[in-house]
Amino acid sequence: MVDKETLKILKALSDETRIKIIEFLLAGEKCVCEIFPTIKRTQSTTSIQLDKLVKAGILESRREGKKVFYRITDLRVFDVFKALDKSKNKISKQNGYK
């Protein structure tokens, strides 16, 4: 049986925009100003989806001046993408994932 934490992660990853965000963040921490143009969504849409990922415990944010940076904090996400073969050559060693 699947536990509640696993369900929370899978539910958070069940949206195309959130998947694109995670795929982009597999390489490491990024500023929201880098994320929204890459995933081809508005800044407000991207911020809403980033907030959902933070609330799910998948991402963490930090502020540096006016910029907000996001990074993946739940290492199980790397396992999910690796299992789906989405992370091939994208996961950076700076994330501590081998």
Helices and strands as residue ranges (DSSP letters): H 4-12, H 16-25, E 30-31, H 32-39, H 43-55, E 59-64, E 67-72, H 76-83, G 93-95
